[in-house]
C-alpha cells in the first residue's frame, strides 16, 4: 500500500516502503489496534473477536472484528 504525506508546499511525498514485519512494527500496531478499537473507524465502534486467527484457507487474519454500531 502506498502512503503519502503533504509537505510544506502542499505537495504529496510518498513514504519509502519497508518490511513491516522485519522490524516487529506489525506486532506493535496490532497490539495498539486491538486495545484501541474505538480509533479504528470514524463514527463506529469495532469489537475485535480474535488475533492472528487462522482461516480454513490456510491464511491468517490479523485482527478480525465486527462493527458494533451504525454510522451516525
Secondary structure by P-SEA (a helix, b strand, c coil): cbbbbbccccbbbbcccccccccaaaaaaaaaaaaccccccccbbbbbccccccccccccccbbbbbccccc
